[in-house]
Amino acid sequence: MKKNRLIFFSAAFCILLVLPFSSFSQIGRRFPSERKVVKDPVTGTMLTFLTSTPNGDSKAYPTHPQWTSDGKWVVFRSGRVKGEAMAVNEETGTIVQVTEGGYSGMLCLAQKSMKLYFMRNSVKAPAGTKNVDIIEVDLAKLFADSEAGKLKKAEVYQRNCGSPDPKFSAGGDMALDGDEEWVYFRIQNREEAAKYLAPGTKIASNFGPRNMGAGPTGVGRYNVKTGETRHVVSVPFQVGHIQGNPW
């Protein structure tokens, strides 16, 4: 477990210099520190703010690991570079862009290694289907080269681990297993998910405040080392968030 910390993302307003996105979207790009420590006037507790500008900053997900395995960086969603993720160093406040080319779904941080995993919509999906590529980021190498000012092309830091079997139409949400070899994904192909249900299973229709929930869907898993895809479970309702046990 990480030590207890009081860390906040602040949306304090300030004047920003707007720079062209296309010229500054490289992975490893560094942003000035916004870190500040403020004493709470009521409790006297010292509060550490890691961001201080209104750039749409938010955590990866409430139950997903937020810190890198070395305990020094917090990875978060941000609007600083549209569609890309950031990491902030807890001690220095330095902010570094950690993806290039966009991501979808969850940002999944490994806890045994300095790796980040996420999905990216695949451009190689068969016609009329949807699928994702699983991307791995070598954060240790990225942070080192970023600090040294010797950044290389994105493929040096980002490894395309391949795509799950297209028959499942993987996407939606993702979680990293504790062994850091398997990622779990949502099976979006309803016909394929239905093949694993018992005959006569009642299929749920849309329900809830957002009129979602219709099935069937399911969960599959993909091995980032071997490229193997396996079916895990199918259910007669819609699968939402997928959570893996980091241990």
C-alpha positions, 0 to 999 in steps of 0.5 A, spaced: 500 500 500 502 507 498 503 511 504 497 516 506 498 522 502 493 528 502 493 530 494 489 534 490 487 536 483 485 544 483 481 547 478 484 554 480 483 559 475 489 563 471 491 566 464 493 560 460 498 561 453 494 557 448 499 553 444 498 549 437 496 542 439 499 539 433 506 542 435 507 540 442 503 533 442 510 528 443 510 523 448 515 525 454 513 533 453 514 536 460 510 542 463 512 546 468 511 545 476 504 547 478 505 544 485 504 548 491 503 546 499 497 550 502 495 550 510 488 548 511 485 554 515 481 550 519 485 543 521 492 546 520 493 540 515 498 541 510 495 540 503 499 538 497 496 541 490 499 537 484 496 541 479 493 548 479 490 550 472 483 549 469 485 543 464 480 538 466 485 534 470 482 528 474 484 521 476 484 515 472 479 511 476 477 511 483 479 504 484 485 503 479 492 504 482 494 512 481 501 511 482 507 508 478 510 502 482 516 507 484 511 511 488 513 517 485 508 519 479 501 520 479 498 518 472 492 522 470 487 524 465 488 531 462 486 536 457 493 539 457 494 535 450 487 533 447 486 525 448 493 524 451 494 522 459 499 526 463 503 524 469 506 528 475 512 527 480 509 528 487 516 531 489 518 536 484 511 537 481 514 536 474 508 534 469 510 529 463 505 527 457 505 519 457 501 517 451 502 519 444 496 517 439 491 517 444 487 512 448 480 509 450 478 506 456 482 506 463 489 507 464 492 501 467 498 502 471 502 496 473 505 495 480 511 490 479 514 494 473 514 501 471 509 500 465 502 503 463 497 499 459 491 502 455 487 501 449 487 504 443 482 504 437 484 499 432 485 501 425 486 494 423 479 491 425 475 487 420 470 491 416 464 493 419 467 491 426 470 494 432 476 492 436 482 495 440 490 495 440 493 494 447 498 499 448 504 498 453 508 504 455 515 504 458 515 509 463 522 508 466 525 509 459 520 515 458 521 519 464 529 518 464 529 521 456 524 526 458 529 529 464 535 528 460 532 532 454 533 526 449 526 524 447 526 519 441 520 517 437 513 514 440 515 507 438 521 507 443 516 508 449 510 505 446 509 498 444 503 495 441 502 488 444 497 486 439 489 486 438 484 481 442 481 476 437 476 480 433 470 476 434 469 479 441 469 486 438 474 488 445 473 495 448 469 499 453 473 498 459 480 494 461 483 492 467 490 489 468 491 483 472 496 482 478 501 478 474 501 483 469 501 478 463 493 479 462 488 485 461 481 484 461 476 487 456 469 488 455 466 483 450 462 488 445 459 483 440 453 481 443 452 475 438 459 472 440 457 473 448 451 469 447 454 463 445 457 462 452 450 463 455 446 457 457 440 456 453 433 459 455 437 465 459 433 471 459 436 477 456 436 484 460 433 490 456 435 497 457 434 499 464 436 505 469 437 512 469 441 512 462 437 507 459 443 502 458 444 495 461 442 491 455 445 484 454 448 480 453 456 482 454 461 479 457 469 479 459 475 476 455 482 477 457 488 478 452 495 476 454 500 482 453 506 477 452 503 471 447 497 475 444 493 469 446 485 471 447 481 467 452 473 468 454 472 469 461 465 470 462 458 472 459 452 475 462 445 477 460 446 484 462 451 490 460 458 489 463 460 496 465 467 497 469 472 492 470 476 491 476 482 487 477 486 485 483 493 489 483 495 483 488 
